[in-house]
């Protein structure tokens, strides 16, 4: 727990998200850096 994993967004971009994020979750990504911010 506490790690990250790669996730593919609907746009096709791949970002690292916390391991607690599941497929189908909506997440907020910083569009400038491409980094995960929070679950939506």
mmCIF entry with sequence, helices, sheets and N, C-alpha, C, O atoms, coordinates in Angstrom:
data_MODEL
# 
_entry.id   MODEL 
# 
_entity.id                         1 
_entity.type                       polymer 
_entity.pdbx_number_of_molecules   1 
# 
_entity_poly.entity_id                      1 
_entity_poly.type                           'polypeptide(L)' 
_entity_poly.nstd_linkage                   no 
_entity_poly.nstd_monomer                   no 
_entity_poly.pdbx_seq_one_letter_code       
;(UNK)(UNK)(UNK)(UNK)(UNK)(UNK)(UNK)(UNK)(UNK)(UNK)(UNK)(UNK)(UNK)(UNK)(UNK)(UNK)
(UNK)(UNK)(UNK)(UNK)(UNK)(UNK)(UNK)(UNK)(UNK)(UNK)(UNK)(UNK)(UNK)(UNK)(UNK)(UNK)
(UNK)(UNK)(UNK)(UNK)(UNK)(UNK)(UNK)(UNK)
;
_entity_poly.pdbx_seq_one_letter_code_can   XXXXXXXXXXXXXXXXXXXXXXXXXXXXXXXXXXXXXXXX 
_entity_poly.pdbx_strand_id                 A 
# 
loop_
_entity_poly_seq.entity_id 
_entity_poly_seq.num 
_entity_poly_seq.mon_id 
_entity_poly_seq.hetero 
1 1  UNK n 
1 2  UNK n 
1 3  UNK n 
1 4  UNK n 
1 5  UNK n 
1 6  UNK n 
1 7  UNK n 
1 8  UNK n 
1 9  UNK n 
1 10 UNK n 
1 11 UNK n 
1 12 UNK n 
1 13 UNK n 
1 14 UNK n 
1 15 UNK n 
1 16 UNK n 
1 17 UNK n 
1 18 UNK n 
1 19 UNK n 
1 20 UNK n 
1 21 UNK n 
1 22 UNK n 
1 23 UNK n 
1 24 UNK n 
1 25 UNK n 
1 26 UNK n 
1 27 UNK n 
1 28 UNK n 
1 29 UNK n 
1 30 UNK n 
1 31 UNK n 
1 32 UNK n 
1 33 UNK n 
1 34 UNK n 
1 35 UNK n 
1 36 UNK n 
1 37 UNK n 
1 38 UNK n 
1 39 UNK n 
1 40 UNK n 
# 
_struct_asym.id          A 
_struct_asym.entity_id   1 
# 
loop_
_struct_sheet.id 
_struct_sheet.type 
_struct_sheet.number_strands 
_struct_sheet.details 
AA1 ? 2 ? 
AA2 ? 2 ? 
# 
loop_
_struct_sheet_order.sheet_id 
_struct_sheet_order.range_id_1 
_struct_sheet_order.range_id_2 
_struct_sheet_order.offset 
_struct_sheet_order.sense 
AA1 1 2 ? anti-parallel 
AA2 1 2 ? anti-parallel 
# 
loop_
_struct_sheet_range.sheet_id 
_struct_sheet_range.id 
_struct_sheet_range.beg_label_comp_id 
_struct_sheet_range.beg_label_asym_id 
_struct_sheet_range.beg_label_seq_id 
_struct_sheet_range.pdbx_beg_PDB_ins_code 
_struct_sheet_range.end_label_comp_id 
_struct_sheet_range.end_label_asym_id 
_struct_sheet_range.end_label_seq_id 
_struct_sheet_range.pdbx_end_PDB_ins_code 
_struct_sheet_range.beg_auth_comp_id 
_struct_sheet_range.beg_auth_asym_id 
_struct_sheet_range.beg_auth_seq_id 
_struct_sheet_range.end_auth_comp_id 
_struct_sheet_range.end_auth_asym_id 
_struct_sheet_range.end_auth_seq_id 
AA1 1 UNK A 4  ? UNK A 8  ? UNK A 4  UNK A 8  
AA1 2 UNK A 14 ? UNK A 18 ? UNK A 14 UNK A 18 
AA2 1 UNK A 27 ? UNK A 29 ? UNK A 27 UNK A 29 
AA2 2 UNK A 36 ? UNK A 39 ? UNK A 36 UNK A 39 
# 
loop_
_atom_site.group_PDB 
_atom_site.id 
_atom_site.type_symbol 
_atom_site.label_atom_id 
_atom_site.label_alt_id 
_atom_site.label_comp_id 
_atom_site.label_asym_id 
_atom_site.label_entity_id 
_atom_site.label_seq_id 
_atom_site.pdbx_PDB_ins_code 
_atom_site.Cartn_x 
_atom_site.Cartn_y 
_atom_site.Cartn_z 
_atom_site.occupancy 
_atom_site.B_iso_or_equiv 
_atom_site.pdbx_formal_charge 
_atom_site.auth_seq_id 
_atom_site.auth_comp_id 
_atom_site.auth_asym_id 
_atom_site.auth_atom_id 
_atom_site.pdbx_PDB_model_num 
ATOM 1   N N  . UNK A 1 1  ? 0.849   -1.201 0.000   1.00 0.00 ? 1  UNK A N  1 
ATOM 2   C CA . UNK A 1 1  ? 0.000   0.000  0.000   1.00 0.00 ? 1  UNK A CA 1 
ATOM 3   C C  . UNK A 1 1  ? 0.876   1.240  0.000   1.00 0.00 ? 1  UNK A C  1 
ATOM 4   O O  . UNK A 1 1  ? 2.027   1.200  0.434   1.00 0.00 ? 1  UNK A O  1 
ATOM 5   N N  . UNK A 1 2  ? 0.325   2.336  -0.488  1.00 0.00 ? 2  UNK A N  1 
ATOM 6   C CA . UNK A 1 2  ? 1.064   3.584  -0.488  1.00 0.00 ? 2  UNK A CA 1 
ATOM 7   C C  . UNK A 1 2  ? 1.906   3.802  -1.722  1.00 0.00 ? 2  UNK A C  1 
ATOM 8   O O  . UNK A 1 2  ? 2.527   4.853  -1.876  1.00 0.00 ? 2  UNK A O  1 
ATOM 9   N N  . UNK A 1 3  ? 1.933   2.798  -2.620  1.00 0.00 ? 3  UNK A N  1 
ATOM 10  C CA . UNK A 1 3  ? 2.711   2.946  -3.842  1.00 0.00 ? 3  UNK A CA 1 
ATOM 11  C C  . UNK A 1 3  ? 1.897   3.592  -4.943  1.00 0.00 ? 3  UNK A C  1 
ATOM 12  O O  . UNK A 1 3  ? 0.763   4.026  -4.738  1.00 0.00 ? 3  UNK A O  1 
ATOM 13  N N  . UNK A 1 4  ? 2.504   3.644  -6.112  1.00 0.00 ? 4  UNK A N  1 
ATOM 14  C CA . UNK A 1 4  ? 1.797   4.165  -7.274  1.00 0.00 ? 4  UNK A CA 1 
ATOM 15  C C  . UNK A 1 4  ? 1.784   3.114  -8.366  1.00 0.00 ? 4  UNK A C  1 
ATOM 16  O O  . UNK A 1 4  ? 2.540   2.144  -8.330  1.00 0.00 ? 4  UNK A O  1 
ATOM 17  N N  . UNK A 1 5  ? 0.910   3.328  -9.336  1.00 0.00 ? 5  UNK A N  1 
ATOM 18  C CA . UNK A 1 5  ? 0.822   2.422  -10.476 1.00 0.00 ? 5  UNK A CA 1 
ATOM 19  C C  . UNK A 1 5  ? 0.463   3.247  -11.698 1.00 0.00 ? 5  UNK A C  1 
ATOM 20  O O  . UNK A 1 5  ? -0.170  4.295  -11.572 1.00 0.00 ? 5  UNK A O  1 
ATOM 21  N N  . UNK A 1 6  ? 0.859   2.787  -12.886 1.00 0.00 ? 6  UNK A N  1 
ATOM 22  C CA . UNK A 1 6  ? 0.491   3.526  -14.090 1.00 0.00 ? 6  UNK A CA 1 
ATOM 23  C C  . UNK A 1 6  ? -0.986  3.332  -14.402 1.00 0.00 ? 6  UNK A C  1 
ATOM 24  O O  . UNK A 1 6  ? -1.527  2.241  -14.227 1.00 0.00 ? 6  UNK A O  1 
ATOM 25  N N  . UNK A 1 7  ? -1.629  4.387  -14.862 1.00 0.00 ? 7  UNK A N  1 
ATOM 26  C CA . UNK A 1 7  ? -3.027  4.314  -15.277 1.00 0.00 ? 7  UNK A CA 1 
ATOM 27  C C  . UNK A 1 7  ? -3.165  5.015  -16.620 1.00 0.00 ? 7  UNK A C  1 
ATOM 28  O O  . UNK A 1 7  ? -2.571  6.071  -16.838 1.00 0.00 ? 7  UNK A O  1 
ATOM 29  N N  . UNK A 1 8  ? -3.938  4.437  -17.508 1.00 0.00 ? 8  UNK A N  1 
ATOM 30  C CA . UNK A 1 8  ? -4.184  5.045  -18.815 1.00 0.00 ? 8  UNK A CA 1 
ATOM 31  C C  . UNK A 1 8  ? -5.487  5.831  -18.761 1.00 0.00 ? 8  UNK A C  1 
ATOM 32  O O  . UNK A 1 8  ? -6.533  5.290  -18.404 1.00 0.00 ? 8  UNK A O  1 
ATOM 33  N N  . UNK A 1 9  ? -5.418  7.102  -19.115 1.00 0.00 ? 9  UNK A N  1 
ATOM 34  C CA . UNK A 1 9  ? -6.592  7.962  -19.100 1.00 0.00 ? 9  UNK A CA 1 
ATOM 35  C C  . UNK A 1 9  ? -7.401  7.781  -20.377 1.00 0.00 ? 9  UNK A C  1 
ATOM 36  O O  . UNK A 1 9  ? -6.933  7.170  -21.338 1.00 0.00 ? 9  UNK A O  1 
ATOM 37  N N  . UNK A 1 10 ? -8.622  8.320  -20.379 1.00 0.00 ? 10 UNK A N  1 
ATOM 38  C CA . UNK A 1 10 ? -9.459  8.248  -21.579 1.00 0.00 ? 10 UNK A CA 1 
ATOM 39  C C  . UNK A 1 10 ? -8.781  8.904  -22.776 1.00 0.00 ? 10 UNK A C  1 
ATOM 40  O O  . UNK A 1 10 ? -9.050  8.537  -23.920 1.00 0.00 ? 10 UNK A O  1 
ATOM 41  N N  . UNK A 1 11 ? -7.907  9.866  -22.522 1.00 0.00 ? 11 UNK A N  1 
ATOM 42  C CA . UNK A 1 11 ? -7.205  10.558 -23.602 1.00 0.00 ? 11 UNK A CA 1 
ATOM 43  C C  . UNK A 1 11 ? -6.072  9.719  -24.176 1.00 0.00 ? 11 UNK A C  1 
ATOM 44  O O  . UNK A 1 11 ? -5.509  10.059 -25.217 1.00 0.00 ? 11 UNK A O  1 
ATOM 45  N N  . UNK A 1 12 ? -5.736  8.620  -23.496 1.00 0.00 ? 12 UNK A N  1 
ATOM 46  C CA . UNK A 1 12 ? -4.622  7.786  -23.922 1.00 0.00 ? 12 UNK A CA 1 
ATOM 47  C C  . UNK A 1 12 ? -3.341  8.097  -23.175 1.00 0.00 ? 12 UNK A C  1 
ATOM 48  O O  . UNK A 1 12 ? -2.364  7.356  -23.280 1.00 0.00 ? 12 UNK A O  1 
ATOM 49  N N  . UNK A 1 13 ? -3.335  9.193  -22.417 1.00 0.00 ? 13 UNK A N  1 
ATOM 50  C CA . UNK A 1 13 ? -2.157  9.543  -21.628 1.00 0.00 ? 13 UNK A CA 1 
ATOM 51  C C  . UNK A 1 13 ? -2.001  8.550  -20.480 1.00 0.00 ? 13 UNK A C  1 
ATOM 52  O O  . UNK A 1 13 ? -2.987  8.043  -19.944 1.00 0.00 ? 13 UNK A O  1 
ATOM 53  N N  . UNK A 1 14 ? -0.756  8.281  -20.112 1.00 0.00 ? 14 UNK A N  1 
ATOM 54  C CA . UNK A 1 14 ? -0.483  7.392  -18.983 1.00 0.00 ? 14 UNK A CA 1 
ATOM 55  C C  . UNK A 1 14 ? 0.118   8.219  -17.857 1.00 0.00 ? 14 UNK A C  1 
ATOM 56  O O  . UNK A 1 14 ? 1.099   8.935  -18.059 1.00 0.00 ? 14 UNK A O  1 
ATOM 57  N N  . UNK A 1 15 ? -0.473  8.117  -16.667 1.00 0.00 ? 15 UNK A N  1 
ATOM 58  C CA . UNK A 1 15 ? 0.027   8.838  -15.495 1.00 0.00 ? 15 UNK A CA 1 
ATOM 59  C C  . UNK A 1 15 ? 0.157   7.860  -14.341 1.00 0.00 ? 15 UNK A C  1 
ATOM 60  O O  . UNK A 1 15 ? -0.511  6.827  -14.316 1.00 0.00 ? 15 UNK A O  1 
ATOM 61  N N  . UNK A 1 16 ? 1.013   8.187  -13.390 1.00 0.00 ? 16 UNK A N  1 
ATOM 62  C CA . UNK A 1 16 ? 1.122   7.377  -12.175 1.00 0.00 ? 16 UNK A CA 1 
ATOM 63  C C  . UNK A 1 16 ? 0.085   7.855  -11.179 1.00 0.00 ? 16 UNK A C  1 
ATOM 64  O O  . UNK A 1 16 ? -0.022  9.049  -10.897 1.00 0.00 ? 16 UNK A O  1 
ATOM 65  N N  . UNK A 1 17 ? -0.681  6.905  -10.645 1.00 0.00 ? 17 UNK A N  1 
ATOM 66  C CA . UNK A 1 17 ? -1.714  7.227  -9.661  1.00 0.00 ? 17 UNK A CA 1 
ATOM 67  C C  . UNK A 1 17 ? -1.487  6.371  -8.427  1.00 0.00 ? 17 UNK A C  1 
ATOM 68  O O  . UNK A 1 17 ? -0.848  5.323  -8.517  1.00 0.00 ? 17 UNK A O  1 
ATOM 69  N N  . UNK A 1 18 ? -2.004  6.798  -7.261  1.00 0.00 ? 18 UNK A N  1 
ATOM 70  C CA . UNK A 1 18 ? -1.872  5.979  -6.053  1.00 0.00 ? 18 UNK A CA 1 
ATOM 71  C C  . UNK A 1 18 ? -2.527  4.614  -6.240  1.00 0.00 ? 18 UNK A C  1 
ATOM 72  O O  . UNK A 1 18 ? -3.463  4.468  -7.026  1.00 0.00 ? 18 UNK A O  1 
ATOM 73  N N  . UNK A 1 19 ? -2.035  3.630  -5.523  1.00 0.00 ? 19 UNK A N  1 
ATOM 74  C CA . UNK A 1 19 ? -2.514  2.258  -5.698  1.00 0.00 ? 19 UNK A CA 1 
ATOM 75  C C  . UNK A 1 19 ? -3.976  2.087  -5.305  1.00 0.00 ? 19 UNK A C  1 
ATOM 76  O O  . UNK A 1 19 ? -4.592  1.090  -5.683  1.00 0.00 ? 19 UNK A O  1 
ATOM 77  N N  . UNK A 1 20 ? -4.560  3.042  -4.544  1.00 0.00 ? 20 UNK A N  1 
ATOM 78  C CA . UNK A 1 20 ? -5.957  2.895  -4.135  1.00 0.00 ? 20 UNK A CA 1 
ATOM 79  C C  . UNK A 1 20 ? -6.937  3.320  -5.225  1.00 0.00 ? 20 UNK A C  1 
ATOM 80  O O  . UNK A 1 20 ? -8.141  3.107  -5.080  1.00 0.00 ? 20 UNK A O  1 
ATOM 81  N N  . UNK A 1 21 ? -6.450  3.912  -6.307  1.00 0.00 ? 21 UNK A N  1 
ATOM 82  C CA . UNK A 1 21 ? -7.335  4.320  -7.403  1.00 0.00 ? 21 UNK A CA 1 
ATOM 83  C C  . UNK A 1 21 ? -7.705  3.090  -8.219  1.00 0.00 ? 21 UNK A C  1 
ATOM 84  O O  . UNK A 1 21 ? -6.837  2.300  -8.590  1.00 0.00 ? 21 UNK A O  1 
ATOM 85  N N  . UNK A 1 22 ? -8.996  2.928  -8.496  1.00 0.00 ? 22 UNK A N  1 
ATOM 86  C CA . UNK A 1 22 ? -9.480  1.768  -9.243  1.00 0.00 ? 22 UNK A CA 1 
ATOM 87  C C  . UNK A 1 22 ? -9.875  2.153  -10.662 1.00 0.00 ? 22 UNK A C  1 
ATOM 88  O O  . UNK A 1 22 ? -10.114 3.323  -10.958 1.00 0.00 ? 22 UNK A O  1 
ATOM 89  N N  . UNK A 1 23 ? -9.940  1.158  -11.529 1.00 0.00 ? 23 UNK A N  1 
ATOM 90  C CA . UNK A 1 23 ? -10.415 1.368  -12.895 1.00 0.00 ? 23 UNK A CA 1 
ATOM 91  C C  . UNK A 1 23 ? -11.809 1.971  -12.844 1.00 0.00 ? 23 UNK A C  1 
ATOM 92  O O  . UNK A 1 23 ? -12.671 1.485  -12.112 1.00 0.00 ? 23 UNK A O  1 
ATOM 93  N N  . UNK A 1 24 ? -12.035 3.019  -13.610 1.00 0.00 ? 24 UNK A N  1 
ATOM 94  C CA . UNK A 1 24 ? -13.337 3.672  -13.637 1.00 0.00 ? 24 UNK A CA 1 
ATOM 95  C C  . UNK A 1 24 ? -13.448 4.858  -12.699 1.00 0.00 ? 24 UNK A C  1 
ATOM 96  O O  . UNK A 1 24 ? -14.396 5.636  -12.805 1.00 0.00 ? 24 UNK A O  1 
ATOM 97  N N  . UNK A 1 25 ? -12.492 5.017  -11.771 1.00 0.00 ? 25 UNK A N  1 
ATOM 98  C CA . UNK A 1 25 ? -12.507 6.187  -10.895 1.00 0.00 ? 25 UNK A CA 1 
ATOM 99  C C  . UNK A 1 25 ? -12.226 7.445  -11.716 1.00 0.00 ? 25 UNK A C  1 
ATOM 100 O O  . UNK A 1 25 ? -11.431 7.412  -12.656 1.00 0.00 ? 25 UNK A O  1 
ATOM 101 N N  . UNK A 1 26 ? -12.875 8.548  -11.363 1.00 0.00 ? 26 UNK A N  1 
ATOM 102 C CA . UNK A 1 26 ? -12.549 9.836  -11.954 1.00 0.00 ? 26 UNK A CA 1 
ATOM 103 C C  . UNK A 1 26 ? -11.437 10.455 -11.124 1.00 0.00 ? 26 UNK A C  1 
ATOM 104 O O  . UNK A 1 26 ? -11.524 10.506 -9.897  1.00 0.00 ? 26 UNK A O  1 
ATOM 105 N N  . UNK A 1 27 ? -10.385 10.927 -11.797 1.00 0.00 ? 27 UNK A N  1 
ATOM 106 C CA . UNK A 1 27 ? -9.265  11.539 -11.089 1.00 0.00 ? 27 UNK A CA 1 
ATOM 107 C C  . UNK A 1 27 ? -8.996  12.922 -11.665 1.00 0.00 ? 27 UNK A C  1 
ATOM 108 O O  . UNK A 1 27 ? -9.325  13.207 -12.816 1.00 0.00 ? 27 UNK A O  1 
ATOM 109 N N  . UNK A 1 28 ? -8.401  13.766 -10.854 1.00 0.00 ? 28 UNK A N  1 
ATOM 110 C CA . UNK A 1 28 ? -7.988  15.090 -11.297 1.00 0.00 ? 28 UNK A CA 1 
ATOM 111 C C  . UNK A 1 28 ? -6.499  15.049 -11.611 1.00 0.00 ? 28 UNK A C  1 
ATOM 112 O O  . UNK A 1 28 ? -5.690  14.624 -10.787 1.00 0.00 ? 28 UNK A O  1 
ATOM 113 N N  . UNK A 1 29 ? -6.147  15.498 -12.818 1.00 0.00 ? 29 UNK A N  1 
ATOM 114 C CA . UNK A 1 29 ? -4.757  15.519 -13.262 1.00 0.00 ? 29 UNK A CA 1 
ATOM 115 C C  . UNK A 1 29 ? -4.377  16.969 -13.529 1.00 0.00 ? 29 UNK A C  1 
ATOM 116 O O  . UNK A 1 29 ? -5.144  17.706 -14.149 1.00 0.00 ? 29 UNK A O  1 
ATOM 117 N N  . UNK A 1 30 ? -3.205  17.384 -13.069 1.00 0.00 ? 30 UNK A N  1 
ATOM 118 C CA . UNK A 1 30 ? -2.708  18.728 -13.360 1.00 0.00 ? 30 UNK A CA 1 
ATOM 119 C C  . UNK A 1 30 ? -2.325  18.766 -14.834 1.00 0.00 ? 30 UNK A C  1 
ATOM 120 O O  . UNK A 1 30 ? -1.385  18.086 -15.245 1.00 0.00 ? 30 UNK A O  1 
ATOM 121 N N  . UNK A 1 31 ? -3.040  19.552 -15.634 1.00 0.00 ? 31 UNK A N  1 
ATOM 122 C CA . UNK A 1 31 ? -2.805  19.550 -17.079 1.00 0.00 ? 31 UNK A CA 1 
ATOM 123 C C  . UNK A 1 31 ? -1.441  20.125 -17.448 1.00 0.00 ? 31 UNK A C  1 
ATOM 124 O O  . UNK A 1 31 ? -0.946  19.870 -18.546 1.00 0.00 ? 31 UNK A O  1 
ATOM 125 N N  . UNK A 1 32 ? -0.826  20.891 -16.555 1.00 0.00 ? 32 UNK A N  1 
ATOM 126 C CA . UNK A 1 32 ? 0.488   21.462 -16.859 1.00 0.00 ? 32 UNK A CA 1 
ATOM 127 C C  . UNK A 1 32 ? 1.600   20.455 -16.629 1.00 0.00 ? 32 UNK A C  1 
ATOM 128 O O  . UNK A 1 32 ? 2.582   20.424 -17.371 1.00 0.00 ? 32 UNK A O  1 
ATOM 129 N N  . UNK A 1 33 ? 1.447   19.632 -15.604 1.00 0.00 ? 33 UNK A N  1 
ATOM 130 C CA . UNK A 1 33 ? 2.520   18.700 -15.261 1.00 0.00 ? 33 UNK A CA 1 
ATOM 131 C C  . UNK A 1 33 ? 2.178   17.262 -15.604 1.00 0.00 ? 33 UNK A C  1 
ATOM 132 O O  . UNK A 1 33 ? 3.070   16.418 -15.699 1.00 0.00 ? 33 UNK A O  1 
ATOM 133 N N  . UNK A 1 34 ? 0.890   16.970 -15.792 1.00 0.00 ? 34 UNK A N  1 
ATOM 134 C CA . UNK A 1 34 ? 0.477   15.599 -16.055 1.00 0.00 ? 34 UNK A CA 1 
ATOM 135 C C  . UNK A 1 34 ? 0.501   14.729 -14.816 1.00 0.00 ? 34 UNK A C  1 
ATOM 136 O O  . UNK A 1 34 ? 0.464   13.502 -14.917 1.00 0.00 ? 34 UNK A O  1 
ATOM 137 N N  . UNK A 1 35 ? 0.563   15.353 -13.642 1.00 0.00 ? 35 UNK A N  1 
ATOM 138 C CA . UNK A 1 35 ? 0.628   14.578 -12.408 1.00 0.00 ? 35 UNK A CA 1 
ATOM 139 C C  . UNK A 1 35 ? -0.743  14.457 -11.759 1.00 0.00 ? 35 UNK A C  1 
ATOM 140 O O  . UNK A 1 35 ? -1.584  15.350 -11.861 1.00 0.00 ? 35 UNK A O  1 
ATOM 141 N N  . UNK A 1 36 ? -0.943  13.326 -11.087 1.00 0.00 ? 36 UNK A N  1 
ATOM 142 C CA . UNK A 1 36 ? -2.175  13.068 -10.339 1.00 0.00 ? 36 UNK A CA 1 
ATOM 143 C C  . UNK A 1 36 ? -2.325  14.086 -9.215  1.00 0.00 ? 36 UNK A C  1 
ATOM 144 O O  . UNK A 1 36 ? -1.364  14.380 -8.504  1.00 0.00 ? 36 UNK A O  1 
ATOM 145 N N  . UNK A 1 37 ? -3.541  14.627 -9.055  1.00 0.00 ? 37 UNK A N  1 
ATOM 146 C CA . UNK A 1 37 ? -3.807  15.552 -7.955  1.00 0.00 ? 37 UNK A CA 1 
ATOM 147 C C  . UNK A 1 37 ? -4.703  14.914 -6.900  1.00 0.00 ? 37 UNK A C  1 
ATOM 148 O O  . UNK A 1 37 ? -4.354  14.899 -5.720  1.00 0.00 ? 37 UNK A O  1 
ATOM 149 N N  . UNK A 1 38 ? -5.859  14.384 -7.313  1.00 0.00 ? 38 UNK A N  1 
ATOM 150 C CA . UNK A 1 38 ? -6.786  13.778 -6.361  1.00 0.00 ? 38 UNK A CA 1 
ATOM 151 C C  . UNK A 1 38 ? -7.851  13.001 -7.112  1.00 0.00 ? 38 UNK A C  1 
ATOM 152 O O  . UNK A 1 38 ? -7.948  13.070 -8.338  1.00 0.00 ? 38 UNK A O  1 
ATOM 153 N N  . UNK A 1 39 ? -8.652  12.255 -6.349  1.00 0.00 ? 39 UNK A N  1 
ATOM 154 C CA . UNK A 1 39 ? -9.832  11.644 -6.954  1.00 0.00 ? 39 UNK A CA 1 
ATOM 155 C C  . UNK A 1 39 ? -10.896 12.709 -7.097  1.00 0.00 ? 39 UNK A C  1 
ATOM 156 O O  . UNK A 1 39 ? -11.025 13.581 -6.238  1.00 0.00 ? 39 UNK A O  1 
ATOM 157 N N  . UNK A 1 40 ? -11.661 12.647 -8.177  1.00 0.00 ? 40 UNK A N  1 
ATOM 158 C CA . UNK A 1 40 ? -12.699 13.654 -8.434  1.00 0.00 ? 40 UNK A CA 1 
ATOM 159 C C  . UNK A 1 40 ? -13.980 13.300 -7.696  1.00 0.00 ? 40 UNK A C  1 
ATOM 160 O O  . UNK A 1 40 ? -14.968 14.029 -7.789  1.00 0.00 ? 40 UNK A O  1 
# 
